[in-house]
Amino acid sequence: MTTDEGYVQWMADIKQRFRQSQVKAAVRVNTAMLEFYWSLGRDIVELRAESKWGNGFFNQLCLDLKTAFPNEKGFSVTNLKYMKRWYAFYSERFAIRPQVGDEFGIALASKTGDNQDVEIRQQVVDELETANRQQTVDEKGQQVVGQLQFPDTFGLIPWGCHILIISKCQSLDEAMFYINKVVEEGWSRSRLEAQVAANLFGSQGAALTNFEHTLPAPQSQLAKELLKDPYHFEFLSMGEEYEEQDLEDALVSNVTRFLMELGQGFSYVGRQMELQMPGGQTFFPDLLFYHIPQHRYVVVELKVVKFIPEFAGKLNFYVTAIDELMRGDGDNPTVGLLICKSTDKTVVEWSLRDINKPLGVSTYQLEEVVERTVKELEQKKKENSRK
């Protein structure tokens, strides 16, 4: 029986369904726990528990809950305070947003390159808005503004990620941006922590581009969200002096990390790919990628110096060549990305203004910048101590 093809296939299906049921069960358990944390945090906020019962409130609550539930590990003083902060973070920020639906919809549109991203974040906002508009009846029979209810989407995110988001984010927009990333892209806490530290919220879509007049709407906004500024290459081990070839070699050797830094949806095509012209000349762009969700090639040129206008002309030619030689019928226009050591905003904008191909210019950061800053600070301390 164990060698029968039908039995083997059936057993494989059983295993797959069981694994899926385990995942669903884990999600349900996580959701139930988070719903309880949310309700407890809400109670603490709305009861003004610390003012009502004094400075020792959290210690007493911790003791009472651990006595009642000795096998549970989520009732430490620190965790109880996080529950309060979690609920307060959203209730306070949501309460002061007039016309939150319209305002937040605009913010969403400007911070995403994917319609599904908008749907997920808007879903949470809708849930919060609906909860905020709900009304309840108090003891005297009068209607009062309802409590902020737990958004279903929050149940898809681990508690540790929620703690990180409320600890590091300053605004509701920023928090919702990272919530979406965790849900949509399946980020782990370590990945979330790295992206928050790198300020992905602030850098995504921050590259200087000419997309508004080289791509039709809404492609211009979608393409802009592919790029960010700066790109963080701290995962590379570079000395104080290096050439463009060294940077390219290092990125290709760490292409998996590089793809993670570029963002979701990028596929590596190749480096120094030969572009042969009809007349026989050949050219070799540094790196070529394909963005699967947007169906477009992205050609990347690396420069270890400050941006100069000549760089834009060369990249413009590469984008044209990719469109002519490689772009298929179902592909959107190719985008060019120039990653430089540094830029001057005015020089970049003037250089891109009259170019008819979609180009973007960003900068990069390396660990050596951090190390050099530390060395400079140590040197200043030594100099100050001599005075």
N, C-alpha and C positions, 0 to 999 in steps of 0.2 A: 504493500500500500504506500509506503514512504517513497517509492520510486515512481509511483503513478503521477503522470504529468498534471492531471486534473486535481489530484489531492495536494500536490506541491503548490500549485497556483492558489488553491483555496486557502492553504495554510499561510501563504505569504500575505493574502488579503486579510486574514484574521489578525495577523501580527500588526499590519499597518493600521487596521481599525482600532486595535487595542492601544497602540501608541498614541493615536489621535485622541482616544478617550482619556488617556492619562494627561495629555496636554490640556484638554478641556476641563478636566477635573482640577488641575493645578490653577488654571485661570479662574475657575469659580471660587476656589479657596482664597486666592489672592484678592479677588473682588470683594468677597464677604469680609475679609479682614480689613481692607481699605475702607469699605463702607462704615465699619465700626469705628475705625480711627477718625474718619471724617466726622461722624456723629459725636464722638467724644470731644474732639477739638471744638466743634460747634457749641457743645454744652459749656465748655470751659470759657469760651469767648462770651457767649450770650448771658451766662450766669455771672460774669465778672468775678470768677471764682477767687482769684488772688486777692482782690479788694474785699470780697465778702468774708473769706475765711483766713486771711492772713498770709504772711510770707512762707509759712510752713506747709502751705496747701499741697504743693506737688509731692513733697516727701510723704505726707500723710496719705495722699491718693495712691502713691506708689505702694506703700505698705499695705493698705487695705486691699488693693487689687491683687497683689502677690499673695496675700493671705487667702483670698477667695479663690484664686486660680494659680496654685503653686507651680504648675507645670508649664505655664505660659511665660515666654521670654520677652514679650513686647511691652512690658509695663515699667520699664526703668524711668527714672525722673527725666532723663534726657529725651527719651522717646515720647513721653507724655507732653513735654514742652514742644517737641516737633509737631505733634498732632495739633496743638493750639496754633502754632505758627502756620501750618499748612492751611487750615481753614481760614485763618485771619488774612493770609496772603491774598487769597482770591476774593474773599468777601469785601475786604477794604478796597481793593483795586477795582472790583466790579461795581461797587456802590457809587464810586465817584466818576464813572464813565457815562456821560450823557449820550443818548442815542447810540448805545454800544454796538448795536447790530450794524448800522451804517459805517460808523467809524472803524470798527474792527474789520469789516469786510474790505475796506480800502487798504488797511494795513496788511491783511492777508494777501491781497492781490499784488502788493508791492514786494512781498517777501517770499514768493513761491514761484517755482517754475513748473508746477504740476497741478492739474485740476484736482487730482485726488488729494493732494496736500491741502488745497482749499477746503474740500469737502470735510476732511477729518477735523481741521481746526474750526471750521464754521460749525460743525456738529457740536463740538464742546461749548462753543460760545452760545449756540442756540439752547443747549441744555441749561447753561447757567442763566441765560436771559429768561427762559421759561420759569425756572425755579424762582428767580428774583421777582417775577411778576405774580407768582402764586400768592394767594391771600389765605390767612387762617383766622380763626375766631378766638379771641382771648377769653379769659374767665368771665368777663362782663358782657360777653356776647358781641363785642365790637370787632370789626375787621382790622387786622394789622398786616403789615407787610410780612410775607412768608419767609421762612428760613431758606438759606442757599442750599439747595439739594446737591447730592453727590452726582457728578456727571458720569455716565456709564463708561465713557472712554477712559476715565482715570483708572478704572479697574484693569485695564490692559497693561498698566505700567507698574513695575516693581516699586516697593516702598522706598528702597534706597535711591532710586532715580528721582522720585518725588522730593525727597529730602534735599538732594543735590540741586534740583531746579529752584526750589524756594530759597535755598541758601545763597545761590549765585546770581539769580535773575533779579533785575530791578523793576521790570514792567510786566504787565499782563501779556503784551505782545511777545516779548522775549520768551516768557514761560511757555506760551502756547506754541511758539516756533519749535522749541526743543521737545515738548510733548509730542508734537506731530512727528518729529524725526525718530523718536523712540518707537512710536507705534508703527509708522510707515516703513522704516528701514531696519527695525529690530535691533537698535543699538543696545549694547551692554552698558553697565554703569561706567566701566573704564573708558569705553568709547565716548559716552556722553560727557564724562569729565574732561577728556582730552579736547573735545570740540567746544565745550563751554570755555575752557582755558584759552583756546585759540580764538575765541569770540567769533564763531561761525555766524551767529545772528547778525553781528555788525559787519562782517566781511563779505558774506554772500551777496552777490549782486553789486558789490562796491567797486568793481573794476571800471576803469575809464573806457568807454566804448563809443562807437558811432552807430549803434544798432537802430536808433530811432529813425534815422534817415536812410538806412541801407536794408532794413528788413521790414516787411509789412506787420502791422498789428494783427494778432497778439504775439507773433513770433519774436518781435523785438524784445518784449519783456521776458518771454520764456528763455530766449538765448542769453539775455543778460544774467539770469539767475543761474546759468551754467558756470559763470565765472565769479571769482571772489578776489579780494585784495586785503591783506597779503596772503600768499601761500606759505604754509609753514613746513619747512624742510628740516626741522630739528632732528629728524630720524637719520639724517646723513652725517657722516663723520668727515668733515672737510677742514683742511688746514686754513691758516690765515691767508695764504696765497693759492689760488687755483684758477684754472682756465675754464672756458665754456665746455670743452671736451670732458674735463674732469667732472663737472656738474652733470652733464648728460650721462656719462658712464655710471655715476653714482645713482642717478634716478632710475636708469634702466635696470641696474642691479637690484634696486629696491622697488621694482615696478608695482608690486602689490601694495606697498605703503603709499606709493605715489598715486595709484588709482583711488585709494581711500581718501587721500588729501584732495584729489580732484572732485570727488563726490559720487553720489549714487548714479549708476547708469552708464558710466564710461567703460569702454572696452579698448584695450591696447591693440593697435594695428601694427606699428613698427617704428623703427628709428632709421634715419638716413635712407628712407625709401627712394629709389631712383624714379625720378619723373622725367621721362624722355620726351622731348619736344619733336614735332613733326620734322623739323629740320635736322635732327640728330643731336642737338645739345641735351645735356642731362643736368638735373639739379637735385639737391638732396636736402629736404627740410629736416629739422632736428627730430621731431617726434610727431606721430600721427595717431589720433584716437578717433573712435566713433561713439557718439552718444546714442544709445539704443532707444530710449523713450522719445527723443526728439528727431530721430532718423537724420542725423547730420554728422559729417566729418568735422573734427576740430584739429587744426594743425597748430602745433606749439613750437615756438622758437624761444630759445634760452639765451639770455645775455647777462654776463657777470659784471656789467658796467651800467652806468646811468643811461636812461633812454635818450636816443637822439633820433631826429626825424628820418634819417636814412633807413632805420630799422623797419618803419611802417611800410615803406615802398617795397622792400624785399618780401615782407610777409604778405602784402597785398598780391604780389605776383604768385606766391605759393598757393594762396586761397583760390585764385583764378585757375591755376594749373590743376589743383585737385578737382575743382568743379568740372573742368573740361575733360580730364583723363579718367576720373574715378567715380564721380557722382552718378548714381543710378536714377532711374525714372521716379522712384518713390522717395528719394532723398530730398531733404530740405537743403537750402544753401549752406555751403561750408562756412565755418567761422574760424577766424585766426586769433590766436592768443599769444601775446608777447609777454614773457615773464622776465623782468629786468631786476637789477640790483636796487635801483631807485628810479624815481620819476620826478619830473616837474609837470604839474597839472596843466599849466597853460601850454607848454610845449607839446604835450601829448594831444590836447584838444585841438590845437591848431594843425597838428600833423595829420589828424584823422578827419578833419572837417570836410575836405574835398575828395576823400577816397571813397569809391563806390562799392567796395567790398566790406562785409561786416568784420571789423577788427576790434579787439580788446587789449588793453595794456594793464598788467598787474605787476606787483613786486613780490619778492620772496624774502623769507627770514631764515637764517641758519643758527644753529647752536653757538657757532663761533661769535656771533654778535653778542649773545648773553655772556659768554666767557670773557670777551674783551671788555664789556661793561664792568664785570666783577673785578677784572685786573685794574681798570682805571680807578675804581672806587678804592681798592686796596692801596694803589699808588698815592691817591689823594690823602688817605689816612696817614700813610708814612710821612708825606710831606708836611701835613698839619702837626704831626707829633714832633717834628724837628724844630718847628717854630717856637 
